[in-house]
C-alpha cells in the first residue's frame, strides 16, 4: 500500500502579512482623514491632524511588530529596521509638530534599503535574502543577487518619487499617494519579478508567498 505523501506545511496567512506590512499605514491614513480640517489652508489644523495620526501610526507599527512575532514566529531584520526609522521620525514629528519629518521618513527608509542592497552586491552578497529572512524553494544565489539589485534600484526610484511628491502635493495629497500609489507600484514591481525568479529556479508553488511579502517601508 502506498503511503500518503506528506502535506506541505501551510503557507503563512496572507492576511497576517498584509496587516503587518500595510496596517500601520492604513491607520495613519484613517486617523489623519478623521482629524484633518475641512480647509486645507488651515495650517494649525493640519499640524494637529498630522501629530495625532503619526502617534497612531507609531502605536500601530509596534502592534504590527508584536503580531509578526506572534503569528509568523519571527521579526525580519527589514521589519526591525523600518520600525526603528518609523519610531525615530515619528517621534521627531510629534515633538516638533512638523509634518516634514514623517514625510521624509519614506525617503530615508528607501535610501537605507537601497544602500544595503546595492552595497551588498559590491561584496557579492544577496542582502535581500538576509533582510527578509526568507528562502524561496529552489531560488538560486544568482536569482537572489538579481532580486537584490532590482529592489535596490526600485528603492532609489521610490526615494526620488517621494521627494518630488512631497514638494508638489499637500500633506493630504501626499498621504493618499503614499497609501495608494506607492503600495500599487510595489505590488506591480513584485509581480514583474516573477518571471525572473521562476527562471532562476523558484518553484511555482512559492509565488504566492513571494507576492505576499514584498519589501516595504
N, C-alpha and C positions, 0 to 999 in steps of 0.2 A: 504494500500500500504506500502510495506516495505521500510523504509528509507535506503538510501545508507550508507554503512559502511564508516566512515571517513578514509581517506587515512593516512597511517603512514607518518610522516614527512620525507622528502627525506634525505638520509644519506649525510654527508659531502662529497664533491667531493674527490675521492681518489687521483686525480692528485694534488690537493692542499696539501694533506698530504705528498705526495711524494716530492713535491717541497720544502716544509718546512723542511722535515726530511733529504733529501739527496741532495737537490740542492746545498747548500754551498760546500759540499764535492766534487761534480762533478765540480763545478767552480774551486776549489783548484787543482784538477787533471788536468783539461784542461789548466789552466794558467801555471802550472808547466811544462807540456809537451811542451808548446809553447816556454818557455824561457830556458828549460833545455839544457845544452851544449851537443853536439854530443859525446864528450869524457867524460865518466862518472868519469874519474880521475881528471877532471878539477874542483878542489875544489872551486875556486873562482866563477866559472860559476854556480855551484850547489847552492852555498850560495845566489847568486843574484836571481836565479830562485825561491828558497825557500822563500826568502824575499818578492818577488813580488806576488807569489801565496798565501802566508799567508795573505798579505794585502787584496788581492781579496777575500780570504776566510772570513775574518772578515767583510768586507762590505756586502758580500752575506749573512752572518749569521744575520746581523742587518735587511737586507731586508726580510729575511725569518721570522723574529720576527714580523715585521710590517704586512707581508702577513697573518700570522697566526691570528693576531688580526682582520684584515680587512675581511678575507674570512671565518674564523672559529669562529670568535666572542670571542676568548679567547686566552690567552697565558698560557699554563700549567706550573706549578712550575718546572717540569722536563726540559722544554724548556728554562725557565729563568735561571736555574742552569747551564745547558750545555752551553748556550750562554755566561754567565759570565765567565766560565772557558775558553771557546774558545777565548774570547777577552783578558783575562788575559795572557794566554800562547802565544797567537798570538802577543801581544804587546812585550813580552819578546823576541820572535823570531826575530821580526823586529828590536828591539832596539839593541840586542846583535849580530844580523846577525848570529845566531846559530840554525841550524835545530833541535838540541837536544830538545828545549822547545816544539816545535809543535809536535814532535814525542812522548814525554811523556804525552802530553795532553790527549790522549785517556786513557792511564793507570790511570791518575788522575781522569778522569770522571767516568770510570768504578768502581774504588775503592770507590769513594764518593757515587755513586748509590748503590753499594753493601753494604756499611756501613749503609746507610739509610734504605734499605730494610730489611737487616738481623737484624739490631738494632731494627727496628720497631717490628719484630717478637718477640723479647725478651719482649716487652711490650704488646704483643697481638694485635698490630696494623698492618693493611694491608697498608703499606706506598705506594705501587704501585698505589692504587686507588687514594690516595691523590696527588701523583706526576703527574699522568696523568689527574686528574680531570675528570675521566670517570666513568660511571656507566652502565655496560652492563646489559641488562634486564635479571632479574632472577638469576644472578650470586650470590651465597651465600657468606656470610662472610668467610666461610671455603675455598671456591674457591679462593677468593681474597688473603687469607693468603698463600695458596699453590702457587698461581701465584707469589706473592711477594718473597716467599722462592726460587722458581725455578729461577726467574730472578736474584735474588741476587747471587745465586751460579753461574749462567751463566756469570754474570758480572765479577766475580772473575776469571773465566776461560779466558774471553776475556782480562782482565788485564795482566794475565800471558802470554798469547799468544802474545800480543802486545810487551811485553818486550823481548820475545825471537826473534820475527821477526825483531825488530829494531836493535838488536845486530848482526844478521846474514845477513841481506839484505842491499843493497844500499838504498839511500833515495828513488830513483825511484821505486825500487822493493817493498819497504815498502809501498809506496803510492798506488801502484796497489793492494797490498794485503789489504790495508785499504778500498779501494773502492769496490773491488770485493769479497774478501774472507770474510771480517767481515760483509759486507752487506748480503751476501748469508747465512752465518751462523745465522745471526739474524732472517732472514725470515724463515729459516728451523726450528730454535728453536721455533719461534712463531707458526708455523704450528703444531709442535709436542705437543703444549699445548692445541690444540683444543679439543681432546677427554676428557681431564681432566676438562676443563671449561664447556663443554657440560654436563658432568656427574654431575657437581655441579650447574646445573640449568640455565646456559646461553642459551638463545633462539638461534635456528639455524639462525634466521634472523640477529643476531648480529655478526655472524662470519666474514662477510665481513669487518665490521668496526674494529673488533678485529685484523684482519690481516693487515689492513691499518695503524695501529698506534702502531707498536712495539716500545718499548723504544729505544732510540738511543743516540749517543754521539755527 
